[in-house]
Amino acid sequence: MTQAYRVEQAHVVGPFSYATVIFSYVLGLVFWGEEISLEAGVGVLMVVGAGAVLSAGAKARPPRPGSAARAVADGEGGEGET
């Protein structure tokens, strides 16, 4: 995720970080039989829903000058360079 935030804008990467909440629930349910309460489920839906709404409403902006994303976009920096 850290590398993703370096090379892409936050509004693009953000929704994937919210997916970890869903995957954690599914893994807990499958492997350990954990179930969440109704209140916790509503809370999860609110957090994931808010992230989706904010991501959908975010406008793409070019990276700030001097940022890591700008350097990668311009072909500078990255792995293998010293």
Backbone as CSV, one residue per row, in Angstrom:
resi,resn,N_x,N_y,N_z,CA_x,CA_y,CA_z,C_x,C_y,C_z
1,MET,0.825,-1.181,0.000,0.000,0.000,0.000,0.876,1.255,0.000
2,THR,1.993,1.197,0.717,2.858,2.372,0.761,3.366,2.710,-0.628
3,GLN,3.785,1.715,-1.367,4.259,1.948,-2.730,3.123,2.458,-3.611
4,ALA,1.941,1.941,-3.408,0.791,2.393,-4.200,0.530,3.875,-3.964
5,TYR,0.631,4.329,-2.711,0.431,5.744,-2.412,1.550,6.599,-2.994
6,ARG,2.715,6.014,-3.191,3.822,6.778,-3.780,3.612,7.018,-5.269
7,VAL,3.049,6.043,-5.964,2.977,6.152,-7.421,1.597,6.544,-7.939
8,GLU,0.598,6.572,-7.067,-0.742,6.920,-7.511,-1.358,7.886,-6.515
9,GLN,-2.350,8.607,-6.969,-3.005,9.580,-6.103,-3.874,8.868,-5.070
10,ALA,-4.040,9.517,-3.931,-4.734,8.900,-2.797,-6.177,8.534,-3.113
11,HIS,-6.860,9.327,-3.936,-8.260,9.007,-4.219,-8.397,7.737,-5.058
12,VAL,-7.340,7.312,-5.686,-7.364,6.067,-6.454,-7.047,4.885,-5.546
13,VAL,-6.096,5.046,-4.652,-5.636,3.956,-3.793,-6.540,3.761,-2.573
14,GLY,-7.120,4.829,-2.075,-7.911,4.806,-0.858,-8.954,3.705,-0.764
15,PRO,-9.782,3.506,-1.783,-10.809,2.465,-1.681,-10.244,1.071,-1.436
16,PHE,-9.059,0.802,-1.908,-8.470,-0.516,-1.691,-8.082,-0.717,-0.228
17,SER,-7.715,0.360,0.458,-7.396,0.211,1.880,-8.656,-0.089,2.688
18,TYR,-9.809,0.405,2.264,-11.060,0.082,2.944,-11.456,-1.376,2.713
19,ALA,-11.005,-1.963,1.647,-11.327,-3.364,1.363,-10.709,-4.294,2.408
20,THR,-9.662,-3.857,3.090,-9.052,-4.703,4.118,-10.021,-4.991,5.259
21,VAL,-10.926,-4.060,5.532,-11.930,-4.281,6.581,-12.817,-5.460,6.192
22,ILE,-13.246,-5.488,4.958,-14.123,-6.558,4.476,-13.371,-7.888,4.458
23,PHE,-12.139,-7.887,3.956,-11.356,-9.116,3.901,-11.072,-9.655,5.309
24,SER,-10.826,-8.761,6.248,-10.588,-9.197,7.630,-11.816,-9.888,8.202
25,TYR,-12.979,-9.341,7.936,-14.213,-9.972,8.411,-14.391,-11.353,7.789
26,VAL,-14.205,-11.444,6.476,-14.392,-12.728,5.787,-13.404,-13.772,6.308
27,LEU,-12.144,-13.404,6.477,-11.149,-14.350,6.989,-11.471,-14.776,8.417
28,GLY,-11.897,-13.845,9.248,-12.278,-14.187,10.615,-13.465,-15.129,10.650
29,LEU,-14.412,-14.921,9.759,-15.589,-15.777,9.689,-15.226,-17.178,9.200
30,VAL,-14.421,-17.254,8.156,-14.074,-18.546,7.549,-13.172,-19.374,8.457
31,PHE,-12.106,-18.770,8.996,-11.120,-19.535,9.739,-11.437,-19.704,11.218
32,TRP,-12.085,-18.716,11.835,-12.308,-18.787,13.277,-13.786,-18.736,13.667
33,GLY,-14.658,-18.642,12.685,-16.084,-18.623,12.972,-16.554,-17.374,13.701
34,GLU,-15.783,-16.299,13.591,-16.147,-15.047,14.259,-17.289,-14.372,13.508
35,GLU,-18.237,-13.886,14.254,-19.317,-13.110,13.663,-19.346,-11.758,14.357
36,ILE,-19.712,-10.722,13.610,-19.771,-9.394,14.202,-21.216,-9.065,14.559
37,SER,-21.370,-8.162,15.508,-22.708,-7.760,15.933,-23.338,-6.852,14.884
38,LEU,-24.627,-6.637,15.020,-25.337,-5.749,14.102,-24.750,-4.344,14.153
39,GLU,-24.451,-3.875,15.355,-23.890,-2.528,15.505,-22.532,-2.415,14.819
40,ALA,-21.697,-3.433,14.984,-20.381,-3.418,14.336,-20.538,-3.474,12.815
41,GLY,-21.481,-4.265,12.332,-21.731,-4.346,10.894,-22.178,-3.015,10.311
42,VAL,-23.053,-2.320,11.046,-23.501,-0.994,10.601,-22.323,-0.028,10.593
43,GLY,-21.478,-0.095,11.601,-20.298,0.763,11.649,-19.345,0.511,10.495
44,VAL,-19.125,-0.752,10.188,-18.255,-1.102,9.050,-18.839,-0.554,7.757
45,LEU,-20.138,-0.735,7.573,-20.783,-0.222,6.355,-20.681,1.300,6.264
46,MET,-20.788,1.975,7.391,-20.661,3.435,7.381,-19.252,3.876,6.985
47,VAL,-18.245,3.217,7.542,-16.857,3.579,7.235,-16.535,3.287,5.775
48,VAL,-16.891,2.089,5.313,-16.610,1.711,3.927,-17.420,2.586,2.969
49,GLY,-18.671,2.842,3.310,-19.511,3.693,2.460,-18.984,5.115,2.365
50,ALA,-18.544,5.679,3.491,-17.991,7.032,3.478,-16.729,7.094,2.624
51,GLY,-15.885,6.077,2.741,-14.681,6.038,1.903,-15.014,5.960,0.428
52,ALA,-16.035,5.179,0.082,-16.442,5.057,-1.318,-17.001,6.374,-1.838
53,VAL,-17.816,7.051,-1.031,-18.389,8.326,-1.451,-17.298,9.370,-1.636
54,LEU,-16.365,9.441,-0.689,-15.280,10.411,-0.803,-14.387,10.121,-2.001
55,SER,-14.122,8.849,-2.263,-13.278,8.488,-3.403,-13.973,8.798,-4.717
56,ALA,-15.277,8.545,-4.769,-16.017,8.806,-5.998,-16.101,10.301,-6.283
57,GLY,-16.132,11.102,-5.228,-16.252,12.542,-5.408,-14.938,13.265,-5.579
58,ALA,-13.841,12.581,-5.377,-12.531,13.225,-5.480,-12.207,13.508,-6.941
59,LYS,-11.662,14.677,-7.164,-11.258,15.045,-8.519,-9.770,14.771,-8.682
60,ALA,-9.428,14.261,-9.831,-8.022,13.972,-10.111,-7.259,15.284,-10.261
61,ARG,-6.141,15.380,-9.549,-5.277,16.548,-9.655,-3.874,16.082,-9.982
62,PRO,-3.131,16.871,-10.721,-1.745,16.472,-10.979,-0.954,16.490,-9.675
63,PRO,0.061,15.636,-9.573,0.885,15.609,-8.357,1.566,16.947,-8.117
64,ARG,1.812,17.262,-6.850,2.503,18.494,-6.504,3.941,18.430,-7.009
65,PRO,4.498,19.579,-7.382,5.905,19.589,-7.786,6.786,19.099,-6.644
66,GLY,7.733,18.239,-6.957,8.653,17.720,-5.964,8.149,16.492,-5.229
67,SER,6.919,16.063,-5.517,6.396,14.887,-4.826,6.946,13.628,-5.467
68,ALA,6.875,12.521,-4.720,7.365,11.245,-5.242,6.551,10.818,-6.457
69,ALA,5.232,11.079,-6.431,4.388,10.700,-7.567,4.796,11.458,-8.818
70,ARG,5.172,12.746,-8.681,5.616,13.536,-9.836,6.916,12.958,-10.381
71,ALA,7.837,12.575,-9.499,9.117,12.029,-9.944,8.916,10.725,-10.696
72,VAL,8.035,9.869,-10.199,7.770,8.600,-10.881,7.100,8.861,-12.212
73,ALA,6.149,9.792,-12.245,5.428,10.104,-13.482,6.385,10.661,-14.539
74,ASP,7.408,11.404,-14.063,8.389,11.985,-14.990,9.517,11.021,-15.341
75,GLY,9.493,9.810,-14.782,10.517,8.828,-15.086,11.759,8.958,-14.231
76,GLU,11.680,9.751,-13.162,12.809,9.909,-12.268,12.615,9.037,-11.040
77,GLY,13.674,8.747,-10.355,13.562,7.995,-9.109,13.150,6.572,-9.378
78,GLY,12.675,5.928,-8.353,12.226,4.542,-8.515,13.308,3.572,-8.138
79,GLU,13.039,2.323,-8.393,13.966,1.276,-8.002,15.146,1.208,-8.952
80,GLY,16.283,0.850,-8.416,17.454,0.653,-9.240,18.269,1.906,-9.461
81,GLU,17.739,3.067,-9.095,18.465,4.304,-9.297,19.203,4.680,-8.026
82,THR,20.334,5.299,-8.175,21.104,5.726,-7.001,21.207,7.212,-6.959
